[in-house]
């Protein structure tokens, strides 16, 4: 465990997800406030692990399944893949892990610094 991250931040996520959590927390420590964003980061990390598992479970499987009465439907695991990818994308944006989100965060931080400097000089 990263010594800077309190145990509660992991929210019971798997050891694999903890590794993702720690790696992101270390890389983006100047942009992610773990004390505030730990839940979003935990959800993001665990969703990445679930997505990996769903991909492994669906390898070589047809996404379309036929029921006994002949109707076709999407296999539930493929629906889970879709949910995970949506969740990962949503939380990556919230955390600033996507390029456009990082750019916005950098601009927001720059504006905060400008405001602080204006207050100091006033």
C-alpha positions in Angstrom: 0.0 0.0 0.0 1.2 3.5 -0.8 2.0 5.1 2.6 0.2 8.4 1.6 -3.1 6.6 0.9 -5.3 5.8 3.9 -6.7 2.3 4.0 -10.3 3.5 3.8 -9.6 4.9 0.3 -9.6 1.4 -1.2 -13.2 0.8 -0.3 -12.7 -3.0 -0.4 -11.5 -3.1 -4.0 -9.5 -6.1 -5.2 -5.7 -6.2 -5.0 -5.5 -5.8 -8.8 -7.6 -2.7 -8.6 -5.4 -1.4 -5.7 -2.4 -1.5 -8.1 -4.2 0.6 -10.7 -5.4 2.9 -7.9 -1.9 3.4 -6.5 -0.3 3.8 -10.0 -2.8 6.6 -10.9 -2.5 8.2 -7.5 1.2 8.4 -7.8 1.3 9.6 -11.4 -1.4 12.2 -10.9 -0.8 13.1 -7.3 -0.6 16.8 -8.2 -4.0 16.7 -10.0 -6.1 14.2 -7.9 -6.9 14.9 -4.3 -7.1 11.4 -2.9 -8.8 12.7 0.2 -11.7 13.9 -2.0 -11.5 11.7 -5.1 -10.8 8.3 -3.5 -14.2 6.9 -4.3 -14.1 7.9 -7.9 -10.6 6.5 -8.3 -11.7 3.2 -6.5 -14.7 2.8 -8.9 -12.5 3.6 -11.9 -9.8 1.0 -10.8 -12.3 -1.7 -10.0 -14.2 -1.1 -13.3 -10.9 -1.6 -15.2 -10.4 -5.0 -13.5 -14.0 -6.1 -14.1 -13.7 -5.1 -17.8 -10.6 -7.3 -18.0 -12.4 -10.2 -16.4 -15.4 -9.8 -18.7 -13.2 -9.7 -21.8 -11.5 -12.9 -20.6 -14.9 -14.6 -20.0 -16.2 -13.6 -23.4 -13.2 -14.6 -25.4 -14.3 -16.6 -28.5 -18.0 -16.2 -27.5 -20.7 -14.9 -29.8 -22.3 -11.7 -28.4 -25.7 -12.8 -29.8 -27.4 -15.7 -28.1 -30.5 -17.6 -29.2 -33.1 -18.5 -26.6 -35.0 -21.8 -26.6 -38.0 -20.1 -28.3 -35.7 -18.8 -31.1 -35.5 -15.2 -30.0 -32.0 -13.6 -30.1 -30.5 -11.3 -27.4 -27.2 -10.0 -26.4 -25.3 -12.2 -24.0 -25.4 -10.5 -20.5 -21.6 -10.4 -20.2 -21.4 -8.2 -23.3 -23.9 -5.9 -21.6 -21.6 -5.8 -18.6 -18.7 -4.9 -20.9 -20.6 -2.0 -22.2 -21.5 -0.8 -18.7 -17.9 -1.0 -17.6 -16.6 0.9 -20.5 -19.2 3.7 -19.9 -18.2 3.8 -16.2 -14.5 3.9 -17.0 -15.0 6.7 -19.4 -17.2 8.7 -17.1 -14.8 8.4 -14.1 -11.7 9.0 -16.3 -13.2 12.3 -17.3 -14.1 13.2 -13.7 -10.6 12.4 -12.6 -8.9 14.1 -15.5 -7.4 10.9 -16.9 -8.4 11.7 -20.5 -6.4 14.3 -22.6 -9.3 16.8 -22.8 -10.1 16.4 -19.1 -6.4 17.0 -18.2 -6.3 20.1 -20.4 -9.4 21.5 -18.6 -8.0 20.7 -15.2 -4.7 22.4 -16.2 -6.7 25.5 -17.3 -8.7 25.4 -14.1 -5.6 25.2 -11.9 -4.0 28.1 -13.9 -7.1 30.2 -13.2 -7.0 29.4 -9.5 -3.4 30.4 -9.4 -4.2 33.7 -11.2 -7.0 34.5 -8.7 -4.7 33.8 -5.7 -2.0 36.0 -7.2 -4.5 38.8 -7.8 -5.7 38.6 -4.1 -2.1 38.7 -2.9 -1.2 41.8 -5.0 -4.5 43.6 -4.0 
